Amino acid sequence: MGFLLNLLSCVKDSYMPAFIVLFAAFCCIMNIPAPDAPLTPLSITLLCVCFVNFIFLFFVKDIKNIFFTLLILTLYIIEAKLFTASVSLLTLKSVYGWIILAMPLNLFFISMIDRNENKTFNLLCFFLVEAALLENLYLSGFGTLPFYFNFISAALWILVFLYILTTISLYPSVKNNAFFFASILIFFALFQADDSHSFLVCLLAACTLNFVANIAAAVYAYFRDEVTGVYSFNSFPALDPKKLPPKYTIAFFCIDNYSKILKVFKKNLTDKLTKMILKRMLTIQPNAVIYRLKPDEFCFIFFEQDIHQTFDMVEEMRRLIAGTEFVLTKKKILKLTVTPVVSEKHRNDANAAAVLERMHQNFDRRYKFTQNITFCDEIEQAKKNKRGSNRFAMSK
């Protein structure tokens, strides 16, 4: 049941990919005859979209989608070569048979890049070996494929689609959903390979879908944190002071020893841990406005609360985190701490960003020496003033 709920929760991320798939299906049904030339308006458009996508992906350093775009481009090059070459029908069927078998393996390995970023070199070597093998088979001649070949291909495609569906249920996002629908388009393209128009339409739709999803994810990531879904650092300076009430307080949290945790548990488990920490803190104040400033830093804004109320609430959060055992896996259970800083807007603070900058300076000054303690300049200054007044009264 939990799997189905997670799968349904990412349906909203499927509207745009599903629309592009349906539009591609409509264009295939229309089936405009393709001219007897390898370069058509569709193929030129496909090459342009691939080129623009490559430039954007290199800029954002998205290795997974670079490989995916390269895969689409490779399919087009193979189709164009077979279109211009004089080959027998048996050879043509054998080439597409091997491609249909290899393609789900390629999609599986590409989808694994998010969880194994250090294995991209191995994936590149696999692509080169695969290309060399297909080229060797093409030059030496293909024989008749065994009868069970199509069953193996169908089983691989079903397994890959189930794996990608499981992935988007566990990690719902526009990019993951787009990857699933683009994989369906590649599947359709291979089974429409005898019709060059439908083949190019499906490849163009897959590449366009990938490009649009990458742009949408980049825009989302600029304003929102991809891991937790809360506002990102880029949204914080844009907070309009006119939309804030005259009285508000800010709490700044830092996850202690985050770099060591990341080194030991790697990115996926650390992201899981970060979401667990945030979820745990939200049990105390679920309506707080939250920003993720850095991978290990969060900022909470509380409206219409004085500094003492916020301090008590943040101190409760700190103690809650310190007393919680976070279960990452059956064998990996972790206890950790957070160090918070609390402050309120002063009259000389221009906006919330000025309050945060002042808090960060206070935090940097003390964090080297003290962790797992809630800092608050206002309360500490009030205590100092009270002690000073008591001493003055006793001296009298």
N, C-alpha and C positions, 0 to 999 in steps of 0.2 A: 504493500500500500504506500509506503514511504517513497519507493521508487516512482510510482505513478504520479504521486503528488509533485515530486521534484520535476518530473517530465512535463506535467501540465503547467508548472510555474514558469517554464521557459517558452511557452507558446507565444507570448507577446513578442519575443525576439525572433519569431519565425514569420511574421507578417511580410516583411520586406523580402526575405529570401523566397518565400512561397509565391509572391507576386511575380518575381523575375522568372521563376520556373514556369509558372502558368503562361507568362508572356512568350517565353521561348517555345513552349508547346504549341501555342497559337500560331507562331511563325512557322513551325515545322508543318502544321496542318495546312497552312496556306500553300507551302511547297512551291515557291517561285523557282522555276527551272534555272539551274546554274549554267553559265556560259562555259564553253570548252576551253578554259584557260585556268591555270593555277591561281592567278591573282585576280580576285573579284572584289567588289566593294566590301563584302562580308569579311574576306580574309585580310584585307588592308585594315579594316576596323579592328579586327582581332589583334593584329600585330601592334597597332597603335595603343590599344588598351593594355596589352601585355607590357609594352615599353613604359607607359606611364605608371603602371602598377609596380614595375621593377624599380623605377626611380623612387617612388614613394616608399616602398618597402625597404630599400637600402637606407633611406633617410631615417626611418623609424627602427631599423635593425630587427625586422621581423623575419627570422630565418625560416620559420614554418611556412609562411605564405610565399616566400621567395621560391622555395622548393615546389610548392603547389603550382605557382604560375609557370615555373620551368617545366613542370609535367604537362600542363596544358599546351605550352608552346611546342614541346617535343611531339605530342600527339598530332598537332597541326603539321609539323615538318614531315612526320612519317606519312600522313595522309597525302600531302603534296607530292612526296617522292613516289608513292605508289600510283598517284594520279598521272604522273608524267612518264612512269616506267611502263614498259611492255612486259607484263608478267601474266602467267597463266592463271586461270580461275582457281586451280588447286593451290598454287602458291599464295594467291591473295587470301583465300580462306584460312590457310595455315598461319599466315602472318597475323591476321586479326584474331585467330584462336589463341596464339601465344600472347598477344597484347591483352586480350580480355582476361587471360589467366594471371598475367603479371600486374595488371593495374590495381586490383584490390590489395595486393601486397605493398605496392607503392603508397597507396592511400593510408594503409595501416601504419607504415613506418613514418610517413609524414605527420600523421596525427599524434605519434608518440614523441615528437620533438618537444612539445610543451613540457613533458615530464622527464625528458632526457636530453637537455640542451647540449650536453657535452658529447653526444654521439652523432652530431651532424656530419662530421668528417666520415664516419663509417657509412652514413646514409649516402653521402656523395659517392663514395667508393662503390657502394651497391648499385647506384644508378649507372655508373660508368661500366661496371661489369655486365649489368643487364643489357645496356646498349650494345656493348661489344658482342655479347652472346647472340642477340637478335640480328646484328649485322652479319655475324658468321653464319648463322642459320639461313639468312637471306641469300648470301653469296653461294653457299654450298647446296642450296636447294631444300625445299621443305617436302616432307612426305605426308602421307595421309595421317591425320590425327586419330588416335584411338577413340573408341566409342564413348569411353568414360571421361574423356577430356572435358566435355561440356558440363558434366555433373560436378567435377572438381571445381571448375570456374564458378558455377552457380553457388556451390557451397561456400567458396571463399567470399563471394560478394555478399551473401547473406550474413556471414560471420562479421565481416567488416562493417556492414550497416548496423548490425546489432551493437557492435563495439562503439561506434560513433554515437549511436543513440544513448548508450549508457554514459558516455563521456559528457554529452550535453545535458543529461539529467543531473550529473554530479557537478559539472562546471558550466552552468547556463550563461551564455553570452551571445552577443550578436555574431561574433566571429566564429564561434563553435557551431552555432546553428547554420550559418552561411556555409561552413565547410561541409556539413551534412548534405544540404541541398545542392551544393556544387558537385559533390560526389555523385549524387543521383543524376545530374545533368551529364557528367562524364559517362556514366553507365548507359544513359540513353544515346549519347553520341556514338559509342562503340557499337551499339546494336542498330544504329542508323548509318553505319559507315558506307554502305552502298549508295546512299543518297548524300552527295557532297554538300548540298544546301542545308539539310537537317543536321548533318555532322558539324558544320561550321556554326550554325545557329546555337547548338547546344554548347559548343566550346566557348563561343562569344558570351553566351549567357552566364556560363560558369565563371569566366574571367571577370566579367562585369560585376557579378554578384560578389566575388572575392574582393574586388576593388572598392565597391560601395561599402561593404562590411568593414573593410580596413579603415576607410575614411570615417565611418560612423563610430567605430571603436576608438579611433584617435581623438575625435571630438569629445566623446564620452569620457575618455581617460584624462582629458585636459581639465574637465570640471568635476569629475567623480573618480574615486579610487576604485580600480577594477576588482580588487580583492574583497573589500568590505562593502562597497556600494555607497559609502558616505562621501561627503564633499571632499575634494582634494585641496591641496595648498593653493592652487591657482584660483580657486573660488573665494578664498578668504579675503584677499585685498579688495575684491570686487564687492564686498558686503556693503551695501548702502547704509551709511549712518542714519539716514532719515527713516529707515525701516526698523531701526532698533529702538527700544524704549529708553527713556532717560537713565533708567537704573538696570544694570545687568552686571553679571560676574563671569569670569572666564577661568576655566580649569585646564591646565596643561599637563598631560601625562606622558611619561617616557618609560618604555619597557626596558628594564634593567638587563644589561649583558645581552642585548639583542644580536650583536655581531657574532658572539660566541654561539648563540642558539642557531643562527643561520648557518654557521660553519658546520655545526654538528648535524642538524636535522635537514638541511638543504631547503630549497625554496618552497616546495609544495607543502611539506609538513609545517614549516614556519608560517606560511600563509594560513593554514588551517588553525594553527595556534593563535594567530592574531585575531582571527574571526571569533574564536572561543573566548579570548580575553575581552573583546568588545561586547560580545553577547552577555558575558557575565556582568560587566559593569552596567549594561543597560537594564538589568533586572532591578536596579535601584532607582534609576531615573530614565525611563524609556522615551521621554519626550524631549530630551536634550538635543540641541543642534550640534552636530559633530563634524569635525574636519580632520582628515588624516594629513598632517603636515609633512611627515617623513615616514619611512617604513616603520620606525620605532616610536613615533610621536603622534599623539592625538590631542585635539583641542575641543573642549566642551564649552558651549555658551549657555548660560542659565539666565532667563529673563525674570525680572521682578523678584530677585532674591538678593538679600544682603550678604556680606562677606562671611558672616558667621554661619548662616544656613548652608552656604556653598561649601565652606570648609568642613563642616560636620558630614555633609553628604559625600564629599570627595574622600575624606578620611575613612568613611565606611566602605567606599569602593576599594581603597588601598588595602584595607584589612581583609576584605572579601577575596581579592586576588591573591594576597599572601597566604590565605588559608585554603586555597583551592588546589586540588590535584588535577592537572589537565592530562587527559588520556588521549594521546595521539594515536597509538596503536596498542595492541594487547601487551607488548613488551616495552613500550615507551611511555612512561608516565613522568610528568615534569611538574615541579613546583617552581614558581618564579615570583618576582616582585615588580612593582611599578613605583616610580617616584613622581608625585604630582606637585604642581605649583598652582596656587590660587591667588587671584587678584580681582579687583573691581575697577570700573572706569573712574578715573579721576577727572576733575574739571579741565586739567591741562592736556588730557589725552584727546587727540583729534578724532580718532575712531578706534574700532576694535583692533586693527593692526598695530596701532601704537601701544595699546595695552599688552598685546602679545609680545611685542618686541621688548618692552620693559620686563615682562615676566621671563623671557628667554635669557636676558642678561643676568637676572637674579638666579636663574637655574644654572647657567654655565659657571657662575661664580662658586656655587656650592656643590654641584653634582660630583666633582672630582673627589670630594672628601666624604660625602654623605649620600646614601641611597636608602630607599624604602622609608622615607619620611616626607610628610606633607609640608611644603614651604608656603608661607604666606607673610609677606612683608607688613601688611596692614595690622594683622593680629600680633605679630612679633613687636612691631613698633608700639602698639597699644599696651602690651605687657611691659615694655621698657619704660614707657611714660608713667604707667601705674606704679612700677617699682621706684622710679625717681620721685614721684609725688609722695610715696610712703616714707622714703628716706628724708625728704624735706620736712614732712610732718613730724617725724621722730626727732629730727634735729631741733625743732622748735620746742 
